[in-house]
Amino acid sequence: MSLVEDEAINIKLTHDQAFVLSDWLYQVMFQSDDLEGIVRDRAVWSPIYAISGTLDTTLSDIFMPDYSERLDAAKERLRVSMYGETAELPGPDETPTAAPRAHQIEQGTAGNHGESDQGR
């Protein structure tokens, strides 16, 4: 086994990001029972469960009686930080076609994920 395989990766999230992600993971993994429909490669489940478990043991918000209000406020702050207060937001049944460019760069998704443009 190489050193790279054992090396831990740290991911930094704001409290709001962690809270919203924790709720989404809970909805997908336990409420809808649709993890297999969303993530078909079971190898990906291992990091998903690791992230979910870490969030669940770190966030006290998930045990608060005003959970829904806290979650709604966190979601709104994240929307405003990504899209601005006056940005048109997709409705609940709509999927945005792409994340804002700043978000793509921040998350490292603006690139081509190691693919080469040569030969295309």
Backbone as a ProteinNet text record, in pm:
[ID]
protein_1_A
[PRIMARY]
MSLVEDEAINIKLTHDQAFVLSDWLYQVMFQSDDLEGIVRDRAVWSPIYAISGTLDTTLSDIFMPDYSERLDAAKERLRVSMYGETAELPGPDETPTAAPRAHQIEQGTAGNHGESDQGR
[TERTIARY]
85.1	0	90.1	61.7	144.8	101.4	189.4	160.6	39.1	21.6	-89.3	-223	-235.6	-360.7	-395.7	-296.2	-319.1	-329.7	-296.5	-293.5	-435.5	-465.8	-597.4	-608.8	-727	-757.9	-852	-819.6	-906.4	-988.6	-1116.1	-1207.7	-1261.2	-1252.5	-1303.9	-1437.4	-1535.8	-1668.6	-1704.9	-1783.7	-1839.3	-1943.4	-1983.6	-2086.8	-2214.6	-2253.6	-2374.3	-2361.1	-2246.4	-2225.4	-2237.1	-2173.4	-2176.7	-2318.6	-2392.1	-2528.4	-2620.3	-2613.1	-2697.7	-2659.3	-2530.4	-2485.4	-2529.2	-2519.1	-2562.4	-2710.2	-2791.9	-2934.9	-2959.7	-2892.3	-2910.4	-2868.9	-2754.5	-2709.5	-2809.8	-2861.5	-2962.1	-3084.8	-3130.5	-3248.1	-3222.7	-3107.1	-3074.6	-3050.1	-2979.8	-2937.5	-3044.6	-3123.7	-3212.4	-3360.2	-3392.4	-3532.5	-3583.6	-3510.5	-3557.2	-3511.9	-3409.7	-3354.1	-3316.9	-3263	-3233	-3084.6	-2998	-2854.8	-2809.7	-2859.4	-2819.9	-2865.8	-2981.2	-3030.2	-2951.1	-2893.6	-2817.4	-2670.6	-2617.2	-2475	-2466.7	-2447.7	-2451.1	-2324.7	-2212	-2085	-2071.8	-2082.9	-2080.7	-1947.6	-1840.9	-1712.8	-1723.8	-1813.7	-1832.9	-1908	-1978.4	-2054.9	-1964.5	-1845.8	-1754.5	-1723.6	-1679.2	-1655.8	-1784.6	-1894.3	-2020.8	-2058.1	-2047	-2077.9	-1978.3	-1852.1	-1752	-1783.9	-1819.3	-1854.2	-1980.1	-2081.1	-2206.3	-2185.4	-2109.7	-2083	-2007.4	-1910.2	-1834.5	-1924.3	-2008.2	-2099.6	-2196.6	-2249.6	-2346.8	-2287	-2160.3	-2098.8	-2041.7	-2036.2	-1979.2	-2084.6	-2197	-2298	-2399.3	-2408	-2508.2	-2645.1	-2648	-2774.6	-2874.1	-2824.8	-2915.6	-3001.2	-2965.1	-3041.6	-3126.7	-3123.5	-3194.3	-3343.4	-3429	-3573.3	-3613.9	-3534.3	-3564.8	-3483.1	-3460.2	-3380.5	-3424.1	-3552.2	-3602.6	-3573.2	-3593.3	-3566.7	-3417.3	-3333.9	-3188.1	-3144.2	-3200.5	-3166.1	-3207.7	-3329.9	-3377.2	-3288.8	-3248.5	-3162.1	-3024.9	-2969.6	-2839.5	-2847.5	-2953.9	-2972.3	-2981.4	-3056.1	-3071.7	-2938.3	-2860.8	-2728.8	-2638.5	-2643.6	-2560.8	-2606.2	-2736.5	-2787.5	-2742.6	-2756	-2716.8	-2567.5	-2486.7	-2341.7	-2299.7	-2376.7	-2343	-2401.9	-2524.7	-2597.4	-2625.1	-2604.2	-2636.4	-2782.2	-2815.1	-2951.4	-3054	-3013.7	-3110.8	-3110.7	-3029.8	-3020.4	-3149	-3185.9	-3299.7	-3256.6	-3330.7	-3298.9	-3393	-3343.5	-3432.9	-3539.8	-3655.8	-3765.2	-3736.9	-3821.3	-3796.6	-3795.1	-3865	-3868.2	-3770.9	-3694.1	-3599.5	-3458.4	-3376.5	-3236.9	-3155	-3063.3	-2980.5	-2893.5	-2869.7	-2791.2	-2643.7	-2596.3	-2456.5	-2440.6	-2344.9	-2314.4	-2246.7	-2255.5	-2187.1	-2038.6	-1976.8	-1835.7	-1747.3	-1773.5	-1692.2	-1700.1	-1816	-1833.5	-1757.8	-1760.7	-1689.6	-1539.5	-1486.4	-1343.6	-1310.9	-1393	-1371.4	-1371.7	-1460.5	-1474.1	-1381.3	-1309.7	-1220	-1290.6	-1414.2	-1488.5	-1489.2	-1419.9	-1419.1	-1327.2	-1235	-1141.3	-1199.4	-1110.3	-1155.5	-1129.4	-1103.2	-1084.4	-978.4	-868.7	-757.6	-768.1	-876.1	-888.5	-807.6	-760.1	-680.5	-767.2	-745.7	-815.2	-743.7	-626.4	-552.6	-621	-623.6	-678.5	-830.8	-891.2	-1037.2	-1077.3
-116.7	0	123.5	217.1	336.2	439.9	536.7	645.9	726.4	746	826.6	766.7	636.4	571	591.2	609.7	627.2	773.8	863.1	1005.6	1060.9	1124.5	1184	1315.2	1344.6	1469.2	1548	1672.9	1759.4	1846.3	1855.2	1939.1	2044.5	2169.5	2277.8	2325.7	2328.9	2379.8	2484.6	2581	2671.7	2594.6	2650	2584.7	2567.9	2673	2664.3	2555.8	2548.1	2445	2305.9	2286.6	2156.9	2119.9	2216.5	2192.5	2154.1	2229.3	2201.9	2068.5	2042.1	1914.6	1797.8	1814.1	1709.2	1676.8	1780.1	1757.4	1687.3	1731.1	1669.7	1522.6	1495.6	1356.6	1271.9	1325.8	1252.8	1223.3	1323.4	1305	1195.5	1197.7	1101.6	962.1	955.9	826.6	756.3	831.4	767.3	795.3	913.9	947.1	891.4	916.2	871.9	730.9	682.4	550.1	537.5	647.2	650.2	670.6	639.3	657.2	578	457.9	374.4	436	502.1	566.4	690.6	756	878.9	847.9	757	721.7	573.3	543.1	402.9	325.4	395	328.8	315.1	195.2	171.5	210.4	220.8	265	408.1	485.9	624.5	629.6	526.1	524.7	537.9	480.1	486.2	630.5	715.7	854.4	928.5	893.6	958.7	927.5	801.6	765.1	828.4	838.1	901	1049.1	1117.9	1260.1	1276.2	1196.6	1205.2	1180.3	1078.7	1048.3	1158.9	1216.6	1327.5	1447.6	1478.8	1592.1	1567	1447	1415.2	1424.5	1391.6	1397.6	1535.5	1623.5	1756.3	1864.4	1850.9	1956.8	1938.9	2037.7	2033.2	2075.8	2147.3	2197.5	2086.5	1967.5	1860.4	1812	1853.8	1813.5	1926.9	2042.3	2159.1	2152.8	2200.9	2198.1	2287.3	2389.5	2479.2	2443.2	2313.1	2260.8	2319.3	2314.5	2359	2505.8	2588.1	2731	2756.4	2686.4	2701	2657.3	2546.8	2496.1	2594.5	2644.8	2742.4	2866.7	2914.1	3032.4	3004.1	2886.1	2849.7	2840.2	2779.2	2769.1	2906.6	2996.1	3130.7	3204.6	3193	3258.6	3204.2	3074.2	3015.1	3061.7	3068.9	3117.8	3261.1	3344.4	3485	3495.2	3415.4	3423.6	3375.8	3284	3232.3	3315.7	3360	3421.9	3569.5	3620.4	3758.3	3771.4	3880.2	3898	3915.3	3968.7	3997.2	3894.1	3791.1	3690.4	3609.5	3571.5	3482.7	3343	3285.4	3152.4	3051.3	2931.5	2829.8	2793	2759.8	2717.6	2581.3	2532.7	2404.7	2285.6	2297.3	2187	2205.8	2314.6	2343.2	2309.4	2267.7	2240.5	2345.4	2413.1	2510.8	2438.7	2502.6	2438.2	2434.8	2530	2530.4	2615.1	2578.4	2658.9	2788.1	2893	3016.3	2989.3	3064.4	3044.4	3051	3144.7	3156.4	3028.2	2967.1	2842.6	2728.9	2725.3	2621.1	2630.8	2751.1	2770.1	2731.7	2778.2	2748.4	2598.8	2528.2	2384.8	2303.6	2370.2	2298.8	2228.9	2269.9	2202.6	2282.4	2395.4	2476.6	2415.7	2330.6	2270.5	2149.8	2071.9	1957.5	1825.4	1833.3	1714.1	1619.8	1677.2	1594.7	1548.6	1581.6	1542.4	1637.9	1588.5	1671.3	1718.6	1843.5	1897	1858.2	1799.5	1762.6	1645.9	1650.2	1542.4	1545.2	1653.5	1662.4	1744.6
0	0	0	-85.9	-95.2	6.5	28.6	121.7	79.2	-49.2	-99.5	-58.2	-59.2	-22.2	123.7	210.6	353.5	393.4	304.5	337.8	350.7	463.7	486.1	409.9	365.9	296.8	386.9	411	490.6	397.1	426.1	348.9	443.3	402.4	485.5	430.9	518.9	485.9	589.3	547.8	646.6	725.6	836.8	917.1	835.1	761.2	678.8	572.7	506.6	405.4	467.3	582.3	648.8	690.2	741.8	788.9	672.4	564	447.1	383.4	372.5	316.6	404.7	535.1	626.8	607.7	594.6	574	441.4	336.2	204.7	207.7	268.9	278.3	356.3	463.3	540.1	454.7	380.7	294.8	191.1	129.1	23	78.9	190.6	242.5	325.6	400.2	496.2	472.9	428.4	408.1	275.6	167.4	36.4	3.9	73.4	46.5	-101.4	-157.3	-299.8	-328.5	-232.6	-256.1	-378.2	-394	-507.9	-640.8	-640	-761.3	-798.7	-699.2	-723.3	-746.8	-666.4	-675.1	-706.7	-832.2	-876.5	-843.3	-832.8	-802.5	-651	-600.7	-456.4	-392.1	-469.1	-413.8	-360.8	-418.2	-375.9	-242.5	-208	-84	38.7	34	148.1	187.3	94.7	136.2	172.1	108.7	143.2	288	327.7	465.4	562.5	524.3	611.2	632.8	525.2	535.7	619	591.1	664.4	813.5	847.2	987.6	1058.1	989.2	1047	1071.4	974.8	991.1	1106	1113.7	1218.1	1357.9	1371.9	1504.7	1536.3	1437.3	1455.3	1475.2	1408.7	1408.4	1521.2	1608.1	1714.5	1662.5	1549.3	1493.1	1464	1433.5	1395.1	1512	1633.7	1752	1809	1745.5	1797.7	1762.9	1852.6	1825.3	1708	1679.2	1567.4	1442.9	1424.9	1314	1178.8	1149.1	1018.6	994.6	1095.5	1081.1	1060	1135.6	1120.2	979.5	933.8	801.5	692.7	701.4	602.6	600.4	718.1	725.8	664.6	691.7	634.9	482.4	432.1	286.7	223.2	286	231.3	230.4	337.7	340.7	230.4	207.3	101.2	-36.3	-57.7	-186.4	-210.8	-109.7	-122.9	-148.7	-79.4	-98.6	-237.6	-295.2	-428	-540.9	-524.1	-633.8	-612.9	-493.5	-463.8	-427.4	-361.4	-310.7	-421.6	-535.7	-640.1	-751.3	-737.3	-843.4	-851.5	-973	-993.6	-948.5	-858.6	-810.6	-873.8	-901.6	-956.8	-855.1	-904.7	-818.3	-760.2	-670.2	-604.4	-700.3	-813.5	-908.8	-1024	-1019.7	-1127.5	-1082.6	-1177.2	-1151.1	-1223.2	-1151.9	-1222	-1323.8	-1437	-1541.1	-1506.7	-1428.8	-1388.2	-1263.6	-1181.8	-1064.4	-1109.9	-1029.2	-1065.5	-1085.6	-1174.6	-1208	-1082.8	-992.5	-871.4	-789.4	-784.7	-711.1	-779.5	-911.1	-983.5	-957.5	-956.7	-932.6	-789.2	-694	-553.1	-529	-595.2	-575.1	-665.8	-755.2	-844.3	-957.9	-989.4	-1094.8	-1224	-1226.8	-1347.9	-1453.5	-1410.1	-1503.5	-1572.5	-1631	-1708.6	-1634.9	-1505.7	-1422.5	-1479.4	-1522	-1566.6	-1710.1	-1777.2	-1916.1	-2002.8	-2107.6	-2198.9	-2313.6	-2352	-2468.3	-2597.8	-2585.7	-2704.6	-2773.4	-2902.7	-2981	-2991.5	-2947.1	-2956.9	-3074.3
[MASK]
++++++++++++++++++++++++++++++++++++++++++++++++++++++++++++++++++++++++++++++++++++++++++++++++++++++++++++++++++++++++

